[in-house]
Amino acid sequence: MKHLIAAAALLGSILLTAPATADDAPEQASAIAKRYPLVDGHVDLPTRLHEHWEDVGSSAPGGNFDYPRAVAGGLSAPFMSIYIPSDLEGGGARELADTLIDQVEAIVQRAPKKFALARTAAEIRANHAAGLISLPLGMENGAAIEGDLANLRHFHDRGIRYITLAHAKSNHIADSSYDEVKTWEGLSPFGEKVVHEMNRLGIMVDISHVSDAAFYRVLEISSAPVIASHSSLRHFTPGLERNVDDDMLRALARKGGVLMINFGSFFLTAEAGAWSKKAKAALEAYTTLQDKNFTEEKGKAFEARYRERFPYPYAKVTDVADHIQRAVKIAGIDHVGIGSDYDGVGDSLPEGLKDVSGYPALIAELLRRGMSEADIARIMSGNVLRVMEQVEAQARL
């Protein structure tokens, strides 16, 4: 009965919410950001702290995430990215993964009244209700499995709840969208075993970063819905295989999965992508001209001068909303989420979304476009928590 009363009250608050105007949208957005859990599919905090430690339980301006800004933004559950560089494919990947997991656990141990671990959708909801920020774990790059399914079980026991099968290079599991060499034309034979074992254990399969062929093969063989933890739409960035096209998005939705929109400008606009290609080419030309005189310091100075002369075309909050709006149109409201890539995309974040305090700005923009509170709640967390629950249920079969 208590559940029915609470549901009725919540429904009443949603139905009574008037369409937002330009003036009241920010206030409504801040309230919505706190009312529901807000799950971000990908935050690269562990790597940032591994490179330079800061106490993120207090103000830590060295990156995009800390506790005060997370509270201000209403962030409830940032998936901590256990990122494994592609050059560790030959060894050292499992060791680094364990070190980064240790680091996340240490964050919670240092500030147990602010942070909590979370291994299930129910724990994320309970932590939100208790006023704690959950730190669920996702592994970016399956290199740490190192060809042994026992390692997959090991990482499940340590709390990993999704794995991005590959990263910048094809590995022993899957081909990468960034790699011109498609070793497997999709998944390796071992990679198919990995997908089946992830289904059995209750680990979400993440198809961000994989090639198109690997994407479709995962959808074909997975017995549970899958996610794209931090990808955007290729419609706005033609030729960028790292994003998904409309057919892929429809296929993901048919599988019951969720596309979690990346905030990096490179993933949002063609202009940012074109700028990055030109800047890379200019740096390569400069490096060649410098020859033996080139140093890392000179390279950084050149990049700074290039940015000063050719300013970076930052995306805007409206660009993120464009991706969300189109994804909803193509896939339906139940298949879209947020996967910012905070602390992972460097100085390329949109104006208005420079750190984790910015989510209400995005929510306000969605309100201005006529999106209901109920639908925004699905995008904030309802959709990905539903996938988590389905994956958890599949593992119990």
Rosetta blueprint (number, residue, H / E / L):
1 M L
2 K H
3 H H
4 L H
5 I H
6 A H
7 A H
8 A H
9 A H
10 L H
11 L H
12 G H
13 S H
14 I H
15 L H
16 L H
17 T L
18 A L
19 P L
20 A L
21 T L
22 A L
23 D L
24 D L
25 A H
26 P H
27 E H
28 Q H
29 A H
30 S H
31 A H
32 I H
33 A H
34 K H
35 R H
36 Y L
37 P L
38 L L
39 V E
40 D E
41 G E
42 H E
43 V E
44 D L
45 L H
46 P H
47 T H
48 R H
49 L H
50 H H
51 E H
52 H L
53 W L
54 E L
55 D L
56 V L
57 G L
58 S L
59 S L
60 A L
61 P L
62 G L
63 G L
64 N L
65 F L
66 D L
67 Y H
68 P H
69 R H
70 A H
71 V H
72 A H
73 G H
74 G L
75 L L
76 S L
77 A E
78 P E
79 F E
80 M E
81 S E
82 I E
83 Y E
84 I L
85 P L
86 S H
87 D H
88 L H
89 E L
90 G L
91 G L
92 G L
93 A H
94 R H
95 E H
96 L H
97 A H
98 D H
99 T H
100 L H
101 I H
102 D H
103 Q H
104 V H
105 E H
106 A H
107 I H
108 V H
109 Q H
110 R H
111 A L
112 P L
113 K L
114 K L
115 F E
116 A E
117 L L
118 A L
119 R L
120 T L
121 A H
122 A H
123 E H
124 I H
125 R H
126 A H
127 N H
128 H H
129 A H
130 A L
131 G L
132 L L
133 I E
134 S E
135 L L
136 P L
137 L E
138 G E
139 M E
140 E E
141 N L
142 G H
143 A H
144 A H
145 I H
146 E L
147 G L
148 D L
149 L H
150 A H
151 N H
152 L H
153 R H
154 H H
155 F H
156 H H
157 D H
158 R L
159 G L
160 I E
161 R E
162 Y E
163 I E
164 T E
165 L L
166 A L
167 H L
168 A L
169 K L
170 S L
171 N L
172 H L
173 I L
174 A E
175 D L
176 S E
177 S L
178 Y L
179 D L
180 E L
181 V L
182 K L
183 T L
184 W L
185 E L
186 G L
187 L E
188 S L
189 P H
190 F H
191 G H
192 E H
193 K H
194 V H
195 V H
196 H H
197 E H
198 M H
199 N H
200 R H
201 L H
202 G L
203 I L
204 M E
205 V E
206 D E
207 I L
208 S L
209 H L
210 V E
211 S L
212 D H
213 A H
214 A H
215 F H
216 Y H
217 R H
218 V H
219 L H
220 E H
221 I H
222 S L
223 S L
224 A L
225 P L
226 V L
227 I E
228 A E
229 S L
230 H L
231 S L
232 S L
233 L E
234 R H
235 H H
236 F H
237 T L
238 P L
239 G L
240 L L
241 E L
242 R L
243 N L
244 V E
245 D L
246 D H
247 D H
248 M H
249 L H
250 R H
251 A H
252 L H
253 A H
254 R H
255 K L
256 G L
257 G L
258 V E
259 L E
260 M E
261 I E
262 N L
263 F L
264 G L
265 S H
266 F H
267 F H
268 L H
269 T L
270 A H
271 E H
272 A H
273 G H
274 A H
275 W H
276 S H
277 K H
278 K H
279 A H
280 K H
281 A H
282 A H
283 L H
284 E H
285 A H
286 Y H
287 T H
288 T H
289 L H
290 Q H
291 D H
292 K H
293 N H
294 F L
295 T L
296 E H
297 E H
298 K H
299 G H
300 K H
301 A H
302 F H
303 E H
304 A H
305 R H
306 Y H
307 R H
308 E H
309 R H
310 F L
311 P L
312 Y L
313 P L
314 Y L
315 A L
316 K E
317 V H
318 T H
319 D H
320 V H
321 A H
322 D H
323 H H
324 I H
325 Q H
326 R H
327 A H
328 V H
329 K H
330 I H
331 A H
332 G L
333 I H
334 D H
335 H H
336 V E
337 G E
338 I E
339 G L
340 S L
341 D L
342 Y E
343 D L
344 G L
345 V L
346 G L
347 D L
348 S L
349 L L
350 P L
351 E E
352 G L
353 L L
354 K L
355 D L
356 V L
357 S L
358 G L
359 Y H
360 P H
361 A H
362 L H
363 I H
364 A H
365 E H
366 L H
367 L H
368 R H
369 R L
370 G L
371 M L
372 S L
373 E H
374 A H
375 D H
376 I H
377 A H
378 R H
379 I H
380 M H
381 S H
382 G H
383 N H
384 V H
385 L H
386 R H
387 V H
388 M H
389 E H
390 Q H
391 V H
392 E H
393 A H
394 Q H
395 A H
396 R H
397 L L
